[in-house]
Amino acid sequence: MSSPSSRETVLGRVRRALADVPRTERPEDVPVPRDYLRVHGDRDPRETARLLAENLADYRARVHHCVPSALPETIARLLARQGSRSVVVPAGLPDSWLPAGVERVHDSAELPSHALDAVGSVVTGCAVAVAETGTLVLDASREQGRRRITLVPDHHLCVVRVPEQVVGSVPQALERLDPARPQTWISGPSATSDIELNRVEGVHGPRTLDVILVSEAGFLL
């Protein structure tokens, strides 16, 4: 007699685990306990923003701070530092964010991949930023655009409004997100390691991630 395949073994275990579940039961009929710890520690908004900055930097993102009026100048400086002469922008990105003189490539369904690959940088906003994990969450809204524009260019510049877009934990972030929207969770620049643990960046997305934390003067001091 032949041995069962891995698939048969797994499906058999699933059937045994569900043996006592009534056929008419639906997932929403069974309450799920939500008594886990929602956030680690008691932090005020300023401390939460500082933790976000620390964890972003720990993941090798380059973190910058500025007031709203200095945002175009900051973006111009970072694009020049990267050597980018063109930038892809989502349809809803505020015009006031971008400096004069930079070539703007507007995202559209007709934009071919090779044209997107030729763009130096992408500038987006974010939906929410998670301090405990140093994570930026994009949900394809108008300030962020489609997922591909943050995966193909080699440099991603993401603007985070502080403190309103910063939360302490993943559970708090999930409460703000629409599960029906496509989401991209970013913790640092794209990276992977081979079997010898040699880190290589830019394999699955941007090689460089600049994050600008925009807040009123003195908030992050």
C-alpha positions as CSV (number, residue, x, y, z in Angstrom):
1,M,0.0,0.0,0.0
2,S,1.4,3.4,-1.0
3,S,1.9,6.1,1.6
4,P,-0.5,9.1,1.6
5,S,0.8,12.2,-0.1
6,S,1.6,15.3,1.8
7,R,-1.5,16.9,0.4
8,E,-3.7,14.0,1.6
9,T,-2.1,14.1,5.0
10,V,-2.8,17.8,5.5
11,L,-6.3,17.6,4.2
12,G,-7.0,14.6,6.5
13,R,-5.9,16.6,9.5
14,V,-8.1,19.6,8.4
15,R,-11.1,17.3,8.1
16,R,-10.5,15.8,11.6
17,A,-10.1,19.3,13.1
18,L,-13.5,20.3,11.6
19,A,-15.3,17.1,12.4
20,D,-17.4,18.7,15.2
21,V,-18.2,21.9,13.3
22,P,-21.9,22.0,12.2
23,R,-22.3,22.2,8.4
24,T,-24.5,25.3,8.7
25,E,-22.0,27.3,10.8
26,R,-20.5,30.4,9.3
27,P,-17.2,32.1,10.4
28,E,-19.2,35.2,11.6
29,D,-21.3,33.0,13.9
30,V,-18.3,32.3,16.2
31,P,-16.9,35.3,18.2
32,V,-13.1,35.7,18.1
33,P,-11.5,36.8,21.4
34,R,-9.8,40.1,21.1
35,D,-8.3,40.2,24.6
36,Y,-4.7,40.3,23.4
37,L,-2.3,43.2,24.2
38,R,-3.1,45.9,21.6
39,V,0.1,48.0,22.1
40,H,3.3,47.5,24.1
41,G,3.9,50.3,26.6
42,D,2.2,53.6,27.3
43,R,3.5,56.3,24.9
44,D,2.3,59.7,24.0
45,P,2.1,60.8,20.3
46,R,5.6,62.3,20.4
47,E,7.2,59.2,21.9
48,T,5.3,57.0,19.4
49,A,6.6,59.1,16.5
50,R,10.2,58.9,17.9
51,L,9.8,55.1,18.1
52,L,8.7,55.0,14.5
53,A,11.8,57.0,13.4
54,E,14.1,54.6,15.4
55,N,12.6,51.5,13.9
56,L,12.5,52.8,10.4
57,A,16.2,53.6,10.7
58,D,16.9,50.2,12.2
59,Y,15.5,48.7,9.0
60,R,17.9,50.9,7.0
61,A,15.4,53.4,5.8
62,R,16.7,57.0,5.7
63,V,14.6,59.1,8.0
64,H,14.2,62.9,7.7
65,H,12.1,65.5,9.5
66,C,10.7,68.7,8.3
67,V,7.8,71.2,8.8
68,P,5.0,71.3,6.1
69,S,6.4,74.4,4.4
70,A,9.8,72.8,4.0
71,L,8.5,69.6,2.3
72,P,9.2,70.6,-1.4
73,E,12.7,71.7,-0.5
74,T,13.3,68.5,1.4
75,I,12.0,66.4,-1.5
76,A,14.2,68.3,-3.9
77,R,17.3,67.7,-1.8
78,L,16.6,64.0,-1.6
79,L,15.9,63.6,-5.3
80,A,19.2,65.5,-6.0
81,R,21.1,63.3,-3.6
82,Q,19.7,60.3,-5.4
83,G,20.5,61.7,-8.8
84,S,16.9,61.5,-9.9
85,R,15.8,63.8,-12.7
86,S,12.3,62.2,-13.0
87,V,9.8,61.1,-10.5
88,V,6.6,59.1,-10.9
89,V,3.7,60.5,-9.0
90,P,0.2,59.1,-8.0
91,A,-2.8,60.9,-9.4
92,G,-3.7,62.4,-6.0
93,L,-0.3,63.6,-4.8
94,P,-0.6,67.3,-3.8
95,D,1.2,69.5,-6.4
96,S,2.6,71.5,-3.5
97,W,4.7,68.6,-2.3
98,L,6.9,68.5,-5.4
99,P,9.7,71.0,-6.3
100,A,9.8,72.9,-9.6
101,G,12.1,71.6,-12.3
102,V,11.7,67.9,-11.7
103,E,10.1,65.8,-14.5
104,R,6.8,64.4,-13.3
105,V,5.7,61.1,-14.8
106,H,2.0,60.6,-13.9
107,D,0.9,57.1,-13.1
108,S,-1.7,55.6,-15.4
109,A,-2.8,52.2,-16.7
110,E,-1.2,53.1,-20.0
111,L,2.3,53.7,-18.5
112,P,4.4,50.7,-19.7
113,S,6.7,48.9,-17.3
114,H,9.9,49.8,-19.2
115,A,9.0,53.5,-18.9
116,L,8.3,53.1,-15.2
117,D,11.6,51.3,-14.8
118,A,13.4,54.3,-16.4
119,V,12.0,56.7,-13.8
120,G,14.5,57.7,-11.0
121,S,12.2,57.9,-8.0
122,V,8.6,57.6,-6.8
123,V,7.0,60.0,-4.3
124,T,4.0,58.8,-2.3
125,G,2.1,59.4,0.8
126,C,1.0,56.6,3.1
127,A,-2.2,55.3,4.8
128,V,-0.7,54.7,8.2
129,A,2.7,54.1,9.8
130,V,3.3,51.6,12.6
131,A,5.8,52.6,15.3
132,E,6.4,49.3,17.0
133,T,7.4,47.6,13.7
134,G,8.8,50.5,11.7
135,T,6.2,49.8,9.0
136,L,4.6,52.0,6.3
137,V,1.3,50.8,5.0
138,L,0.1,51.9,1.5
139,D,-3.5,51.1,0.4
140,A,-3.5,52.4,-3.2
141,S,-5.5,55.6,-2.3
142,R,-4.9,58.7,-4.4
143,E,-1.8,59.9,-2.6
144,Q,-0.2,56.5,-3.0
145,G,-1.2,55.2,-6.4
146,R,-1.1,51.7,-7.7
147,R,1.2,49.1,-6.1
148,R,3.5,48.8,-9.0
149,I,4.8,52.3,-8.9
150,T,6.3,51.6,-5.4
151,L,7.9,48.3,-6.5
152,V,9.6,49.1,-9.9
153,P,11.6,52.4,-9.3
154,D,14.8,52.0,-7.4
155,H,14.1,54.9,-5.0
156,H,10.9,55.4,-3.0
157,L,10.3,58.6,-1.1
158,C,7.4,58.3,1.3
159,V,5.8,61.2,3.2
160,V,4.2,60.6,6.6
161,R,2.1,63.2,8.4
162,V,3.0,63.2,12.1
163,P,1.2,62.5,14.4
164,E,-2.1,61.9,12.6
165,Q,-0.8,59.0,10.4
166,V,1.2,57.3,13.1
167,V,0.0,54.5,15.4
168,G,1.7,52.4,18.0
169,S,0.9,48.9,16.9
170,V,-0.3,46.6,14.1
171,P,-3.8,46.1,15.8
172,Q,-4.2,49.9,15.9
173,A,-3.2,50.1,12.2
174,L,-5.7,47.4,11.1
175,E,-8.5,49.4,12.7
176,R,-7.7,52.3,10.3
177,L,-7.4,50.2,7.1
178,D,-10.1,49.0,4.7
179,P,-9.6,45.3,4.2
180,A,-11.1,45.5,0.7
181,R,-8.3,47.8,-0.5
182,P,-5.0,46.4,-1.8
183,Q,-2.3,46.9,0.8
184,T,1.5,47.1,0.7
185,W,3.3,46.8,4.0
186,I,6.9,48.2,3.9
187,S,9.5,47.8,6.6
188,G,12.7,49.3,5.1
189,P,14.0,49.0,1.6
190,S,13.5,45.7,-0.2
191,A,16.1,43.2,0.9
192,T,16.9,39.5,1.0
193,S,19.7,37.3,2.2
194,D,21.3,34.3,0.6
195,I,22.2,31.1,2.4
196,E,25.4,32.7,3.7
197,L,23.3,35.6,5.1
198,N,24.8,38.1,2.6
199,R,22.2,40.9,2.5
200,V,21.2,42.2,-1.0
201,E,18.9,45.2,-1.3
202,G,16.6,46.0,-4.2
203,V,15.6,42.5,-5.1
204,H,11.9,42.7,-4.7
205,G,11.4,46.5,-4.8
206,P,13.2,49.8,-4.2
207,R,16.8,49.6,-3.1
208,T,16.5,52.9,-1.3
209,L,13.7,54.1,1.0
210,D,13.6,57.7,2.2
211,V,10.9,58.6,4.8
212,I,10.0,62.2,5.5
213,L,8.2,62.7,8.8
214,V,6.3,66.0,8.4
215,S,5.2,67.7,11.6
216,E,4.8,71.1,13.0
217,A,7.9,72.8,14.4
218,G,9.1,71.4,17.7
219,F,6.8,68.3,17.7
220,L,9.7,65.7,17.4
221,L,12.2,67.7,19.5
